[in-house]
Amino acid sequence: MQAIQHIGYGEISENIKFTEIEKPTINKDEVLIETYAASVNPLDIKVIKGKLKGLGKYSLPATMGYDVSGKIVGKGENVSDFNIGDEVYAYVDKQGSFAEFVAVKQNIVSIKPKNTTFEEAASLPLVSLTASQVLKRANLKSGDKILIHAGSGGVGSLAIQLAKAKGAYVYTTTSTSNVAWVKELGADRVIDYKTEDYKTIVKDADVVLDTLGNQYTEDAFKVIKKGGKVITLVGPVDKETANRMKLNKIAKLYLAWKRRKITKNIKLKSAYYSLLLMRANVKQLNEVTNLLETGKIKTNIDKVFPLEDALNAILYVDKGRTKGKVVIKMK
């Protein structure tokens, strides 16, 4: 079968290729999905550029991709919740969705929302699960104020909608060209970062979702209230996460040094700070399905690329200017 693989680390155009690989075999707890669509995420870019080598071992060449939608064409003997022909979608907890067929554990697969296309469904798993888990970790409640950075991005656009569904007041940042579009997602105050300084607008926020890192992570503490929460996707590793990663003492000391400014800010604001490492969660994905089918949230696709144009899809995401998600149509 045909697959898109990365063969080395570095420049994107030099390190991915179309490859013929063997069709996967499934074990007794897996389903075999014929891939109809898969989406590209910034995570894919980080993997290609070698930025995550320290967090996981990748045996190259490796099939790319984490989001998949398609039809079940095979199932293991222990699979009872799905039938051949079911239309499904999932976050693949290992690389491999940029392929004609994908083997996935049954306990992380969900039935595709009835009111979405395969392309729309493929745009959802990683970003919707990330946004859901951020809001859960922050214990966001009705009436809370949250700042969501990069509201036009994949995670940001879903987080806005999920936060509004919970009854929160949502601030978000975006560029001038995306202000009107982001307002349509339901944000209460859209901040044009090219003409406005969010730090003078957002005051005493309960939660900040940091999708940008670097100075934005530190500045998040300037806009939260005393006892507020900063949940980051890209900032320094917090102590609790470092412990869960089972790192050695030297690695933990190095990470403690890297977050020394964050630690100071946590103490000054009596704040909660956490780096979120998203995990597959079928219950949460089913909740997203329900929100979609009841019209409380919607998908946001920037562009759909055909399979033969997958390289340009990946390069487009690498530019960092997407409005919603980028999807590869596999079938």
Salt bridges, closest charged atoms under 4 A:
GLU34 OE2 - LYS331 NZ 3.47
ASP67 OD2 - LYS325 NZ 3.54
GLU87 OE1 - LYS112 NZ 3.53
GLU119 OE2 - LYS329 NZ 2.86
ASP144 OD2 - LYS141 NZ 3.64
ASP188 OD2 - LYS164 NZ 2.87
GLU196 OE2 - ARG189 NH2 2.78
ASP197 OD1 - LYS199 NZ 3.17
ASP206 OD1 - LYS225 NZ 2.59
ASP219 OD1 - LYS222 NZ 3.21
GLU240 OE2 - ARG244 NH1 2.96
ASP318 OD1 - LYS49 NZ 2.90
